[in-house]
Amino acid sequence: MNWYIDPAHTQVHFSVKHMMVSTVRGRLGKLSGRLELDASAPEKASFEIDADVKGIDTGDPKRDAHLRSADFFDAERFPRIIFKSNAIFPKGDGRYTAAGDLTIRTTTRPVSFDIELLGVGIDGQGGQHLGATATLAIDRSDFGLTWNMPVPNGVLVGDKVKIEVDLEAIDEAIAKRMGLAA
């Protein structure tokens, strides 16, 4: 079955250490993507998620502009972050590991998301909605995001970035009504 990411109900959040003493949290902009999933064989699923970097939001416009600049994401030249799965491994109890390729700027690296399928709900018109959460931690330097500034107790921005995805996917009929599918 084909599922489409519902951009109104899906968010990608991230967190990273600031000055090694606090945590900055933010989210990426509009998301799009498609999943191919047979509920009876989730390990055969495949999916792609595309996130808009220009819409990055940490609650601080000055910091957001810096993140969009060439120092970090260079959003004018590289406006998207893309994940494409290539294997799904069942862990039991609705939990899976999704291996795939994450592309940030010009760098593509293999990563693995931990995924929990939350279930399928039916709306008032009979449409199906699939819920899932996913988590991942990356070293931003592995993707060419190396800007930093030394401070007395380390660096201004930590290298480890935690990523959390709250995903709601909709069936093809709903996606067509919303203009998300042809």
Buried (B, 14 or more C-beta within 10 A) or exposed (E): BEBBBBBEBBBBBBBBBBBEEEEBEBBBBEBBBBBEBEEEEBEEBBBBBBBBBBBBBBEEEEBBEBBBEEEBBBBEEBBBBBBBBEEBEEEEEEEBBBEBBBBBBEEBEEBBBBBBBBEBEEEEEEBBBBBBBBEBEBEBEBBBBEBBEEEEEEBEBBBEBBBBBBBBBBBBEBBEEEEBBE
